[in-house]
Amino acid sequence: MASPRILLAGGGTGGHLYPALNLAAAFGRLAPEVECVFLGGRRGLEARVLPDAGYEFRLLPLQPLYRQRAWRNWRLFASAPAVLAGVRRAFRDFDPGLVVGTGGYVAGPALAGARLRNVPAAIQEQNAAPGLVTRLFAPSVDQIHLGYPEAEARLRVGGRTRLFALGNPVAPEMDGAADPGGPAGSAPARFDWPRGRNLLVFGGSQGALGLNRAFLRDLEWAARDASAWPDGVSVVWIAGPAHAAELSARTSELPFADRVRVVPYIDDLGRQLDGATLALCRSGAMSLAELCAAGRPAVLVPLPTSAGGHQLTNARALVEAGAAEVREEGGRLEPGELWSLCRDILTDDGRLARMSVAAASRGRPDAALDIAREMLTLLDRRAA
């Protein structure tokens, strides 16, 4: 008898792809007999990541949905026949017993295919403001797993839909160097954090140009009075591969250059946050989930162009919980504002402690395993 299969559909960005990969790792840990397969898009991050992830996968010729420039959506409609044919072939070849959508353009066709074939289906929604796919399929899927409990108020679910708020699926902790849930997984190289308190600055795997520019401006502002740099505080700045060389050169000219380390990336950052004291970052759902799982507070600068303003909604949820401060990008940021705020938090033991406790209270380090455990009951139902 063939092994039961779970089809995970999600991608376009890391915020949708990595939750699916983390769930696959959790399925592998809880039910090694289950085979995970992936459905993604040729244009998304998954086209680069999945070939090395060790799972079987299919990529479809998906096109993005343009909300502001509707006239460009002709490509979406033109690609629809090929996408639908690809979904049909995936269901025929994989014969999944469960379909899991984690967002992105591919999740919608996969969930629709599950409904047409009466295959159990579940959604993992990362953001406090649910995405379009989640809102469309909430009335018809079997389970919805929320990263933020605040998202429930924005959803209309079906009568048979079970709703959970177990957190976002960060990479589950593994006992050894290898990750048994992902055939190609391995422990990351250990990052050498500076001693003392560290401000971690990052904008995502590729960096964030707007955040990078704002923080560089702040450091140049701070250089006017270098003696004000607090003792025992260092900056680790993940600038992204495209920006690291330039920013490293710019910061090397500052009077406190020895306290600022610019790197292109840190491999598997979510598992290496123990050396960070405070983060200055965007407010993507998975980044925040990893920070909270590690009990690390943050100063958040939401991406202003995020779909539906979901990053600002995510940030506000953590602000209300006491785990973060938020500042909005653009003309509203004064020179030195971000650095001054971060410096004040880093040098205020009481404030830092309160924010750290609040962050940890929102952390769900076992979310991937908890979610996978619930989703496996749907696979059991199909088998029965």
Stockholm file with secondary structure:
# STOCKHOLM 1.0

chainA/1-384         MASPRILLAGGGTGGHLYPALNLAAAFGRLAPEVECVFLGGRRGLEARVLPDAGYEFRLLPLQPLYRQRAWRNWRLFASAPAVLAGVRRAFRDFDPGLVVGTGGYVAGPALAGARLRNVPAAIQEQNAAPGLVTRLFAPSVDQIHLGYPEAEARLRVGGRTRLFALGNPVAPEMDGAADPGGPAGSAPARFDWPRGRNLLVFGGSQGALGLNRAFLRDLEWAARDASAWPDGVSVVWIAGPAHAAELSARTSELPFADRVRVVPYIDDLGRQLDGATLALCRSGAMSLAELCAAGRPAVLVPLPTSAGGHQLTNARALVEAGAAEVREEGGRLEPGELWSLCRDILTDDGRLARMSVAAASRGRPDAALDIAREMLTLLDRRAA
#=GR chainA/1-384 SS CCCCEEEEEECSSHHHHHHHHHHHHHHHHHCTTCEEEEEEETTSTHHHHGGGTTSEEEEECCCCCCSSCGGGGHHHHHHHHHHHHHHHHHHHHHCCSEEEEEESTTHHHHHHHHHHTTCCEEEEECSSSCCHHHHHHTTTCSEEEESSGGGGGGCCCCTTCEEECCCCCCCCCCSSSBCTTSTTCBCCCCCCCCSSEEEEEECSTTCCHHHHHHHHHHHHHHGGGGGGSCTTEEEEEECCTTTHHHHHHHHTTSTTGGGEEEESCCTTGGGCGGGCSEEEECCCHHHHHHHHHTTCCEEECCCTTSGGGHHHHHHHHHHHHTSEEECCCSTTCCTTHHHHHHHHHHTCHHHHHHHHHHHHHHCCTTHHHHHHHHHHHHHHHHHC
#=GC SS_cons         CCCCEEEEEECSSHHHHHHHHHHHHHHHHHCTTCEEEEEEETTSTHHHHGGGTTSEEEEECCCCCCSSCGGGGHHHHHHHHHHHHHHHHHHHHHCCSEEEEEESTTHHHHHHHHHHTTCCEEEEECSSSCCHHHHHHTTTCSEEEESSGGGGGGCCCCTTCEEECCCCCCCCCCSSSBCTTSTTCBCCCCCCCCSSEEEEEECSTTCCHHHHHHHHHHHHHHGGGGGGSCTTEEEEEECCTTTHHHHHHHHTTSTTGGGEEEESCCTTGGGCGGGCSEEEECCCHHHHHHHHHTTCCEEECCCTTSGGGHHHHHHHHHHHHTSEEECCCSTTCCTTHHHHHHHHHHTCHHHHHHHHHHHHHHCCTTHHHHHHHHHHHHHHHHHC
//
